Amino acid sequence: MPDRTPTPTAATAKYIFVTGGVTSSLGKGIISASLAKLLQARGFRVTIQKFDPYINIDPGTLNPYEHGECYVTDDGAETDLDLGHYERFLNVPTSQANNVTTGRIYDHVITKEREGAYLGKTVQVVPHITDEIKRRMLLLGQTGQFDVVITEIGGSIGDIESLPFVESVRQLRWDLPENSSLVIHLTLLPYLKAAGELKTKPTQHSVRDLRSAGLQPDILVCRSEYPIPAEMRRKIALFCNVNINSVIESLDADSIYSVPLLMLKEHLDERVIKKLKLQGGAAQPDLDVWKEFLGRLKNPTEEVSIALVGKYVELPDAYKSIIEAFVHAGAQNECKVTVRSIQSDHLNAENVAQQLHGVDGVLVAPGFGERGFEGKIAAVQYVRENNIPFFGICLGMQVAVVEFGRNVLGLPEASSTEMNPQTPHPVIAMMEEQKNITLKGGTMRLGAYDCELRRNSKAAKAYGRNHISERHRHRYEFNNEYLKQYEAAGMIPSGLNPDTGLVEVVELANHPWFVAGQFHPELKSTVQNPHPLFVRFVKAAIQYRKG
C-alpha cells in the first residue's frame, strides 16, 4: 500500500463521508443530520455538505417533481432540499459551499481549461475532476470554524454519475492524516414476507460494489422495518468486513426528529468519536431541548387541519420545508397539525367551499407559471370572505394581491404579468432589473433581504420585532403604483424592504389572520427556532377551530 502522506492543505477538521446503496431515498440526509446533531450536542462544531451527481449547475431550474423543493440559503444559493434538514437539525445556516453538483465541478474545470490554466495538458476525470471535487470537499474544513465536516454523497453506489465522487473520497482518505476520516455506508435490509425474514444479500452486494471502487466502509447503517437480530449483525460484520459494533440498526421512525435519539441508542456517535479519536467533547450529548420538542410533538393537546393549496402536492418533498415548519409550529403550540394537500388545478369558484370544508386554515404555496393560478384565486377569495385564517407564501402573496384587486378594488382583469403579460392592471409585475435577463438559472431575487415591519401589525406582533431578514426566490413583485389604492381599501403593506420600498408583507386589518409574505419563511424554521409566522398561523387556526 502507498504511504499515507497528509496533504499540506488539509486543516485539523475531521471528515465523515456518507454513502448509500441498494436503493435511493434511504435517508442519507437524515442520518447525516442526526449524527451531526449528536456531535453538536456534545460540543463539537459540525457542518454538513451535499455532493450531488447530477449535471445541473444547481437544482434551481429543476421541476419540483424531479428533485423536490429547491432550498435557498442566506447567501442566495439554490440548493438540494437536504440542506433544509441540515439547518432544521443543527439550527446553523448553510451556504453556497454546502452544496456542490457534478455540473458545477465540470463548469469550473472547463472554464479553467478555456483560460489555459492546465498548460496544454489533456483534461481528464482523474486527476482534474477529482482534484476539484477534493478541493471542495476540504473547503469548509479549512476555515477553522468546524471540528467535523460531514459530506453526503448523493445517489447510490453503482451509479455511473457517482463514480468521480467515490474516487475522490478514496483519494482523500490517503491524502488526509490517519484517524482524520471515515466512511459511513447506508444500506437496506429488505424484509421478505413470504420468507418471514430480513435479507442481508443486498447489503453485501452494496458493500462489495463500494469496495470494488476502493472504499471500505468503517460503519454500516442498516435501514430496516424490523429489529436486526444479533446473529444477523454478526453475519453482516463478517461478510462486509466491519466490526460488529459498527453495524448500526436504523429502524423506521414515527418522525424524522426521533432519529437522533435512535442513533444515540445505537451508539453511532460513540463509534464515530472513537474511530476519529475526537477530543474535547462532552461525555454525553445535551439533548434536553430536543427531547422537550419531541415531548410536545408527540403529546399534543390540540389538533387542527390546514389546507396546503399548491400545484405540486402529489410529491410531498416539493413543499418539504413548509411541511416541516408546520411540525415545528405545531409542537410549539402543543398542537397536531394535519396538512391536507389540495391540487390548485382542481379548485374553482363552484367547488371551493366543498374542497375547503372542515379546514381551520389555508396556506397558498409558492410556485411558478399559470397552471393552478385561478384555483388559488378561488381559495383566497373563499378564506377572505369567510374569515378563515390564511397564510400566503411568495406566489401565495401575489395571488392574494390579485384576488383583492379583482374582487375588492373592482379591477376584474387585475393579474400578474407572469400570468397575463397584457393585463390592463398589472398589480404584480416583474422587477425592473429582471426584465433584460435571458438565463433562467440563478438569476432571480435570491437569498436574504431586510424588511421593516409596520408597528402593531399582525406580522410585527408575530415576530416580536420590527426589523427582520428573510430569504427570497422570485422575479415578480407588488406593483407600487397601486399601493395607495390597496391600502385605502384595507390591504395593509405591513412589511417593506428598507432599501427599495418593495412590499414584502401584506395583511388585512379586519380579518382574524390574513397575512402573506413575498419571502419564504419556511426556509428559516428549525426545531430550536420555529418560525414565528407559522407559530402564529397555527395559533390562529386553533382559535378558529374553537369558534
C-alpha positions as CSV (number, residue, x, y, z in Angstrom):
1,M,0.0,0.0,0.0
2,P,1.2,3.6,-0.6
3,D,2.4,5.7,2.3
4,R,-0.1,7.9,3.9
5,T,1.2,11.4,3.1
6,P,-1.0,14.1,4.5
7,T,-2.0,16.8,2.1
8,P,-0.4,20.2,3.1
9,T,-3.7,22.0,2.7
10,A,-5.7,19.8,5.0
11,A,-6.9,21.5,8.1
12,T,-7.3,19.9,11.5
13,A,-11.0,19.1,10.9
14,K,-12.2,15.5,10.8
15,Y,-14.1,14.3,7.7
16,I,-17.0,11.9,7.6
17,F,-18.3,10.6,4.2
18,V,-21.8,9.2,4.0
19,T,-22.6,7.0,1.0
20,G,-25.7,4.9,0.2
21,G,-26.5,1.7,-1.5
22,V,-29.3,-0.7,-2.6
23,T,-31.9,1.9,-3.3
24,S,-32.3,5.7,-3.3
25,S,-34.3,7.6,-0.7
26,L,-32.9,5.6,2.3
27,G,-32.4,8.8,4.3
28,K,-28.7,9.6,4.0
29,G,-29.6,13.3,4.7
30,I,-31.5,12.4,7.9
31,I,-28.7,10.1,9.1
32,S,-26.1,12.8,8.4
33,A,-28.2,15.4,10.1
34,S,-28.8,13.1,13.1
35,L,-25.2,12.3,13.6
36,A,-24.3,15.9,13.2
37,K,-26.9,16.8,15.9
38,L,-25.4,14.2,18.3
39,L,-21.9,15.5,17.8
40,Q,-23.1,19.1,18.1
41,A,-24.9,18.2,21.3
42,R,-21.5,17.0,22.7
43,G,-20.0,20.4,22.0
44,F,-18.3,19.8,18.6
45,R,-18.6,22.3,15.8
46,V,-20.2,20.5,12.9
47,T,-21.3,21.3,9.4
48,I,-22.7,19.1,6.6
49,Q,-22.3,19.3,2.9
50,K,-24.1,17.6,0.0
51,F,-22.4,16.5,-3.2
52,D,-25.0,15.8,-5.9
53,P,-24.1,13.7,-9.0
54,Y,-26.5,15.4,-11.5
55,I,-25.1,17.7,-14.2
56,N,-27.4,20.6,-13.5
57,I,-25.3,23.5,-12.0
58,D,-27.9,23.6,-9.2
59,P,-31.5,22.5,-8.7
60,G,-32.8,26.0,-9.4
61,T,-34.2,25.1,-12.8
62,L,-35.4,21.6,-11.9
63,N,-39.2,20.9,-11.8
64,P,-40.1,20.1,-8.1
65,Y,-41.4,16.7,-9.4
66,E,-37.9,15.9,-10.5
67,H,-36.0,16.7,-7.3
68,G,-38.4,18.0,-4.6
69,E,-38.2,21.6,-3.4
70,C,-35.3,23.9,-4.2
71,Y,-33.8,25.1,-0.8
72,V,-32.4,28.6,-0.7
73,T,-29.6,29.8,1.7
74,D,-29.0,33.2,3.1
75,D,-26.3,33.9,0.5
76,G,-28.7,33.1,-2.4
77,A,-27.6,29.6,-3.3
78,E,-30.3,27.4,-4.8
79,T,-29.5,24.0,-3.3
80,D,-30.7,20.5,-2.6
81,L,-33.5,20.0,-0.1
82,D,-31.2,18.0,2.2
83,L,-29.7,21.3,3.3
84,G,-33.0,22.1,4.8
85,H,-32.7,19.0,7.0
86,Y,-29.2,20.1,8.0
87,E,-30.4,23.6,9.1
88,R,-33.5,22.3,10.8
89,F,-31.5,19.8,12.9
90,L,-28.4,22.0,13.6
91,N,-30.0,25.4,13.7
92,V,-26.9,26.7,11.8
93,P,-27.2,28.4,8.4
94,T,-25.6,26.7,5.4
95,S,-24.2,28.4,2.3
96,Q,-23.2,28.0,-1.3
97,A,-20.2,25.9,-0.1
98,N,-22.5,23.3,1.4
99,N,-24.0,22.0,-1.9
100,V,-21.9,21.0,-5.0
101,T,-23.1,19.3,-8.1
102,T,-21.3,17.5,-10.9
103,G,-22.4,20.3,-13.2
104,R,-20.7,22.9,-11.0
105,I,-17.5,20.9,-10.9
106,Y,-17.3,20.4,-14.6
107,D,-18.2,24.0,-15.3
108,H,-15.3,25.2,-13.1
109,V,-12.8,22.8,-14.7
110,I,-13.9,23.6,-18.2
111,T,-13.7,27.3,-17.5
112,K,-10.1,26.8,-16.2
113,E,-9.3,24.8,-19.3
114,R,-10.6,27.6,-21.6
115,E,-8.4,30.1,-19.6
116,G,-5.3,27.9,-20.2
117,A,-4.8,27.0,-16.6
118,Y,-3.8,23.4,-17.4
119,L,-0.9,24.5,-19.6
120,G,-1.9,22.3,-22.5
121,K,-2.5,19.1,-20.5
122,T,-5.2,16.7,-21.5
123,V,-8.0,17.4,-19.1
124,Q,-9.3,14.1,-17.6
125,V,-11.7,12.9,-14.9
126,V,-8.6,11.8,-12.9
127,P,-6.9,13.9,-11.8
128,H,-8.6,17.2,-12.9
129,I,-12.2,16.5,-12.0
130,T,-11.3,14.5,-8.8
131,D,-8.9,17.2,-7.7
132,E,-11.6,19.8,-8.0
133,I,-14.0,17.6,-6.0
134,K,-11.4,17.0,-3.3
135,R,-10.7,20.8,-3.1
136,R,-14.3,21.5,-2.5
137,M,-14.7,18.6,0.0
138,L,-11.9,20.2,2.1
139,L,-13.0,23.9,1.8
140,L,-15.3,24.1,4.9
141,G,-12.8,22.1,7.0
142,Q,-10.0,24.6,6.1
143,T,-11.9,27.6,7.5
144,G,-11.1,26.7,11.1
145,Q,-14.8,27.1,12.0
146,F,-15.5,23.3,12.3
147,D,-14.3,20.3,14.1
148,V,-16.2,17.9,11.9
149,V,-17.3,18.1,8.3
150,I,-19.9,15.5,7.2
151,T,-20.1,15.0,3.4
152,E,-23.1,13.3,2.0
153,I,-22.6,11.7,-1.4
154,G,-25.8,11.8,-3.4
155,G,-27.1,8.8,-5.4
156,S,-26.4,5.2,-4.8
157,I,-23.2,3.2,-5.1
158,G,-23.1,1.7,-8.6
159,D,-24.5,4.8,-10.3
160,I,-22.2,5.9,-13.1
161,E,-22.7,9.6,-12.1
162,S,-21.4,9.0,-8.6
163,L,-18.1,7.3,-9.5
164,P,-16.0,10.5,-9.6
165,F,-17.2,11.4,-6.1
166,V,-16.4,7.9,-4.7
167,E,-13.0,8.0,-6.4
168,S,-12.3,11.4,-4.8
169,V,-13.2,10.1,-1.4
170,R,-10.9,7.2,-2.0
171,Q,-8.0,9.5,-2.8
172,L,-8.8,11.8,0.1
173,R,-8.6,9.0,2.6
174,W,-5.0,8.6,1.6
175,D,-4.3,12.3,1.5
176,L,-5.6,13.0,5.0
177,P,-3.8,12.1,8.2
178,E,-4.6,8.9,9.9
179,N,-7.8,8.9,12.0
180,S,-9.0,12.0,10.2
181,S,-11.7,10.5,8.1
182,L,-14.2,7.6,8.0
183,V,-16.9,6.3,5.7
184,I,-20.4,5.5,6.8
185,H,-22.4,3.4,4.3
186,L,-26.2,3.4,4.5
187,T,-27.9,0.2,3.1
188,L,-31.3,-1.5,3.2
189,L,-32.2,-4.8,4.8
190,P,-35.4,-5.8,3.0
191,Y,-38.0,-7.9,4.7
192,L,-39.4,-10.8,2.6
193,K,-42.9,-11.5,3.8
194,A,-43.0,-15.0,2.2
195,A,-39.8,-16.0,3.9
196,G,-40.6,-14.2,7.1
197,E,-37.1,-12.7,7.5
198,L,-34.8,-9.9,6.7
199,K,-32.3,-10.4,3.9
200,T,-28.6,-9.3,4.1
201,K,-27.6,-10.1,0.5
202,P,-28.4,-6.6,-0.9
203,T,-26.2,-5.1,1.8
204,Q,-23.4,-7.5,1.0
205,H,-23.6,-6.6,-2.7
206,S,-23.7,-2.9,-2.0
207,V,-20.6,-3.1,0.2
208,R,-18.9,-5.2,-2.5
209,D,-19.6,-2.5,-5.0
210,L,-18.2,0.1,-2.7
211,R,-15.1,-1.9,-2.0
212,S,-14.6,-2.5,-5.7
213,A,-14.4,1.3,-6.1
214,G,-11.6,1.3,-3.4
215,L,-13.6,2.3,-0.3
216,Q,-14.0,0.1,2.7
217,P,-16.9,1.4,5.0
218,D,-16.0,1.9,8.6
219,I,-19.6,1.9,9.8
220,L,-22.7,0.3,8.3
221,V,-26.1,1.9,9.0
222,C,-28.8,-0.6,8.0
223,R,-32.3,0.6,7.3
224,S,-34.9,-1.9,8.4
225,E,-38.6,-2.3,9.2
226,Y,-37.8,-4.8,11.9
227,P,-35.1,-5.2,14.6
228,I,-31.9,-6.8,13.4
229,P,-31.1,-10.0,15.4
230,A,-27.6,-10.3,16.9
231,E,-26.8,-13.2,14.7
232,M,-27.6,-11.2,11.6
233,R,-25.4,-8.4,12.8
234,R,-22.5,-10.9,13.1
235,K,-23.2,-12.1,9.6
236,I,-23.2,-8.6,8.2
237,A,-20.0,-7.8,10.0
238,L,-18.3,-10.9,8.8
239,F,-19.2,-10.6,5.1
240,C,-18.8,-6.8,5.0
241,N,-15.5,-6.7,6.9
242,V,-16.6,-4.3,9.7
243,N,-16.7,-4.6,13.4
244,I,-19.9,-6.0,14.8
245,N,-20.4,-2.9,17.0
246,S,-20.2,-0.8,13.8
247,V,-23.3,-2.4,12.3
248,I,-25.9,0.2,13.2
249,E,-29.6,-0.5,13.2
250,S,-31.8,2.2,11.7
251,L,-35.4,1.3,12.2
252,D,-38.3,3.2,10.5
253,A,-39.2,6.1,12.9
254,D,-42.5,7.8,13.6
255,S,-40.8,11.1,13.0
256,I,-37.5,12.1,11.4
257,Y,-36.9,14.0,14.6
258,S,-36.8,10.8,16.6
259,V,-33.8,9.5,14.5
260,P,-31.1,11.3,16.6
261,L,-32.3,9.5,19.7
262,L,-32.4,6.2,17.8
263,M,-28.8,6.7,16.7
264,L,-27.8,7.7,20.2
265,K,-29.3,4.4,21.4
266,E,-27.3,2.6,18.8
267,H,-24.1,4.4,19.9
268,L,-23.4,5.8,16.4
269,D,-21.8,9.0,17.8
270,E,-19.6,6.9,20.2
271,R,-18.4,4.8,17.3
272,V,-17.5,7.9,15.3
273,I,-15.8,9.6,18.1
274,K,-13.7,6.6,18.9
275,K,-12.7,5.9,15.2
276,L,-11.8,9.6,14.6
277,K,-10.2,10.0,18.0
278,L,-12.1,13.2,18.6
279,Q,-11.0,15.0,21.7
280,G,-12.7,17.6,23.9
281,G,-16.4,16.7,23.6
282,A,-18.8,16.1,26.5
283,A,-19.2,12.6,27.9
284,Q,-22.9,12.6,26.8
285,P,-24.8,14.8,24.4
286,D,-27.0,17.5,25.8
287,L,-30.4,16.8,24.1
288,D,-32.7,18.3,26.7
289,V,-34.2,20.9,24.3
290,W,-34.6,18.2,21.6
291,K,-36.4,15.9,24.0
292,E,-38.7,18.7,25.1
293,F,-39.6,19.4,21.5
294,L,-40.3,15.7,20.9
295,G,-42.4,15.6,24.0
296,R,-44.6,18.4,22.8
297,L,-44.7,16.9,19.3
298,K,-45.9,13.5,20.4
299,N,-48.3,14.7,23.1
300,P,-50.4,17.4,21.5
301,T,-53.4,18.9,23.4
302,E,-54.9,20.5,20.3
303,E,-55.5,19.5,16.7
304,V,-56.1,21.5,13.5
305,S,-56.4,20.8,9.8
306,I,-54.6,23.1,7.4
307,A,-55.2,23.1,3.6
308,L,-52.0,23.4,1.6
309,V,-53.1,24.6,-1.8
310,G,-50.4,24.1,-4.4
311,K,-49.6,22.8,-7.9
312,Y,-47.0,20.1,-6.9
313,V,-48.9,18.5,-4.0
314,E,-48.6,14.9,-5.4
315,L,-44.9,15.0,-4.3
316,P,-44.6,15.8,-0.6
317,D,-40.9,16.8,-1.0
318,A,-42.0,19.6,-3.3
319,Y,-43.1,21.5,-0.2
320,K,-40.8,19.8,2.3
321,S,-39.8,22.9,4.3
322,I,-43.4,24.1,4.6
323,I,-44.5,20.6,6.0
324,E,-41.6,20.7,8.5
325,A,-42.3,24.3,9.5
326,F,-45.8,23.1,10.4
327,V,-44.3,20.3,12.5
328,H,-42.2,22.9,14.4
329,A,-45.1,25.4,14.8
330,G,-47.4,22.6,15.9
331,A,-45.1,21.4,18.6
332,Q,-44.6,25.0,19.8
333,N,-48.4,25.2,20.2
334,E,-48.7,21.7,21.5
335,C,-50.9,21.0,18.5
336,K,-51.1,18.2,15.9
337,V,-51.2,19.9,12.5
338,T,-52.8,17.7,9.8
339,V,-51.9,19.1,6.4
340,R,-54.4,18.4,3.7
341,S,-52.9,18.8,0.3
342,I,-55.2,20.3,-2.3
343,Q,-54.3,20.4,-6.0
344,S,-54.9,24.0,-7.1
345,D,-55.7,22.8,-10.7
346,H,-58.8,21.2,-9.3
347,L,-60.2,24.3,-7.4
348,N,-62.7,26.7,-8.8
349,A,-65.5,29.0,-7.6
350,E,-68.0,26.2,-7.7
351,N,-66.2,23.6,-5.7
352,V,-64.0,25.6,-3.4
353,A,-66.4,25.5,-0.4
354,Q,-66.7,21.8,-0.7
355,Q,-62.9,21.3,-1.2
356,L,-62.0,23.5,1.8
357,H,-64.8,22.2,4.1
358,G,-63.6,21.5,7.6
359,V,-60.2,23.1,7.4
360,D,-59.1,25.5,10.1
361,G,-56.6,27.4,7.9
362,V,-55.4,27.7,4.4
363,L,-51.8,28.1,3.1
364,V,-51.4,29.0,-0.5
365,A,-48.0,27.7,-1.6
366,P,-45.2,29.2,-3.8
367,G,-44.8,28.2,-7.4
368,F,-44.2,29.4,-10.9
369,G,-46.4,29.5,-14.0
370,E,-50.0,29.9,-14.9
371,R,-51.2,26.4,-14.1
372,G,-53.4,26.3,-11.0
373,F,-53.3,30.1,-10.6
374,E,-57.1,30.6,-10.9
375,G,-57.7,27.8,-8.4
376,K,-55.5,29.6,-5.9
377,I,-57.5,32.8,-6.6
378,A,-60.7,30.9,-5.7
379,A,-59.2,29.6,-2.4
380,V,-58.0,33.1,-1.3
381,Q,-61.4,34.7,-2.1
382,Y,-63.2,32.0,-0.1
383,V,-61.0,32.3,3.0
384,R,-61.0,36.1,2.9
385,E,-64.8,36.3,2.7
386,N,-65.3,33.6,5.4
387,N,-62.7,34.8,7.9
388,I,-60.7,31.5,7.7
389,P,-57.1,32.0,8.8
390,F,-54.9,32.5,5.7
391,F,-51.2,32.4,5.1
392,G,-49.7,33.2,1.6
393,I,-46.0,32.5,0.7
394,C,-44.4,34.1,-2.4
395,L,-46.8,33.4,-5.2
396,G,-49.4,32.9,-2.4
397,M,-48.9,36.6,-1.6
398,Q,-49.2,37.6,-5.2
399,V,-52.4,35.6,-5.6
400,A,-53.8,37.4,-2.5
401,V,-53.0,40.8,-4.1
402,V,-54.6,39.8,-7.4
403,E,-57.7,38.4,-5.8
404,F,-58.1,41.6,-3.7
405,G,-57.7,43.7,-6.8
406,R,-60.3,41.8,-8.7
407,N,-63.0,41.4,-6.0
408,V,-62.5,44.4,-3.7
409,L,-60.9,47.1,-5.8
410,G,-63.2,46.4,-8.8
411,L,-60.4,45.6,-11.2
412,P,-61.7,42.4,-12.8
413,E,-58.8,42.0,-15.1
414,A,-56.1,42.5,-12.5
415,S,-53.3,40.0,-12.7
416,S,-49.6,39.3,-12.6
417,T,-47.7,39.9,-15.7
418,E,-46.3,36.4,-15.3
419,M,-49.7,35.0,-16.0
420,N,-51.0,37.7,-18.3
421,P,-48.4,40.0,-19.9
422,Q,-51.2,42.1,-21.4
423,T,-53.3,42.7,-18.3
424,P,-54.5,46.3,-18.0
425,H,-54.0,46.2,-14.3
426,P,-50.5,44.6,-13.5
427,V,-50.8,44.7,-9.7
428,I,-48.0,42.1,-9.7
429,A,-45.2,42.9,-12.2
430,M,-41.7,41.8,-13.0
431,M,-38.9,43.7,-11.2
432,E,-37.1,46.2,-13.5
433,E,-33.7,44.5,-13.0
434,Q,-35.3,41.2,-14.1
435,K,-36.7,42.4,-17.5
436,N,-33.5,42.0,-19.5
437,I,-32.5,38.6,-18.1
438,T,-32.5,35.7,-20.5
439,L,-30.7,33.0,-18.4
440,K,-33.1,31.2,-16.0
441,G,-30.7,29.6,-13.6
442,G,-29.5,31.6,-10.5
443,T,-30.9,34.9,-11.8
444,M,-33.9,35.5,-9.6
445,R,-34.0,37.7,-6.5
446,L,-32.3,35.2,-4.2
447,G,-31.2,35.0,-0.6
448,A,-31.7,37.1,2.5
449,Y,-33.1,40.6,2.3
450,D,-34.1,43.0,5.1
451,C,-37.7,44.0,5.8
452,E,-39.2,46.7,8.1
453,L,-42.5,45.7,9.6
454,R,-45.2,48.3,10.5
455,R,-45.6,48.7,14.2
456,N,-48.5,46.8,15.8
457,S,-49.2,44.9,12.6
458,K,-50.1,41.2,12.8
459,A,-46.7,40.4,11.3
460,A,-44.8,42.6,13.8
461,K,-46.7,41.1,16.7
462,A,-45.9,37.6,15.5
463,Y,-42.2,38.3,15.2
464,G,-42.0,40.4,18.3
465,R,-39.8,43.0,16.5
466,N,-40.0,45.4,13.6
467,H,-36.8,44.6,11.7
468,I,-36.5,41.1,10.1
469,S,-34.5,39.3,7.4
470,E,-36.0,36.6,5.2
471,R,-35.0,34.6,2.2
472,H,-36.4,35.2,-1.3
473,R,-36.7,33.3,-4.6
474,H,-38.8,35.2,-7.2
475,R,-38.9,37.6,-10.2
476,Y,-42.2,39.3,-9.7
477,E,-43.2,41.9,-7.1
478,F,-46.1,44.0,-5.8
479,N,-46.6,47.0,-8.2
480,N,-46.2,50.0,-6.0
481,E,-48.3,52.1,-8.4
482,Y,-51.3,50.5,-6.8
483,L,-50.1,50.8,-3.2
484,K,-52.3,53.7,-2.1
485,Q,-55.3,52.1,-3.7
486,Y,-54.8,48.9,-1.9
487,E,-54.1,50.5,1.5
488,A,-57.2,52.7,1.2
489,A,-59.3,49.6,0.7
490,G,-57.9,47.7,3.7
491,M,-55.0,45.6,2.4
492,I,-52.1,46.9,4.6
493,P,-48.5,46.8,3.2
494,S,-47.2,45.8,6.7
495,G,-43.6,44.9,5.5
496,L,-41.4,46.9,3.2
497,N,-37.8,46.5,2.0
498,P,-35.9,49.5,3.5
499,D,-33.7,50.0,0.5
500,T,-36.1,49.5,-2.4
501,G,-39.5,50.2,-0.9
502,L,-40.8,46.9,-2.3
503,V,-43.7,45.4,-0.5
504,E,-42.7,42.3,1.5
505,V,-45.8,41.6,3.6
506,V,-49.5,42.3,3.1
507,E,-52.3,41.7,5.6
508,L,-55.9,42.5,6.2
509,A,-56.7,44.5,9.3
510,N,-60.3,43.4,9.6
511,H,-59.6,39.6,9.3
512,P,-58.6,37.3,12.2
513,W,-55.4,36.2,10.4
514,F,-54.8,37.1,6.8
515,V,-51.0,37.5,6.3
516,A,-48.9,36.9,3.2
517,G,-45.2,37.4,2.5
518,Q,-43.2,37.8,-0.6
519,F,-40.4,35.8,1.0
520,H,-40.1,32.1,2.1
521,P,-40.4,32.0,5.9
522,E,-40.4,28.2,5.9
523,L,-36.7,28.1,5.0
524,K,-35.7,29.6,8.3
525,S,-37.9,27.4,10.6
526,T,-35.9,25.0,12.8
527,V,-36.6,22.7,15.7
528,Q,-34.9,25.2,18.1
529,N,-36.5,28.3,16.5
530,P,-39.9,27.6,14.9
531,H,-40.8,30.3,12.5
532,P,-43.0,33.0,14.2
533,L,-45.4,33.4,11.3
534,F,-46.1,29.7,11.2
535,V,-46.4,29.6,15.0
536,R,-49.0,32.4,14.9
537,F,-50.8,31.0,11.9
538,V,-51.3,27.6,13.7
539,K,-52.4,29.5,16.8
540,A,-55.0,31.4,14.7
541,A,-56.2,28.0,13.3
542,I,-56.6,26.7,16.9
543,Q,-58.7,29.8,17.8
544,Y,-60.8,29.4,14.6
545,R,-61.4,25.7,15.4
546,K,-62.6,26.7,18.8
547,G,-65.0,29.1,17.3
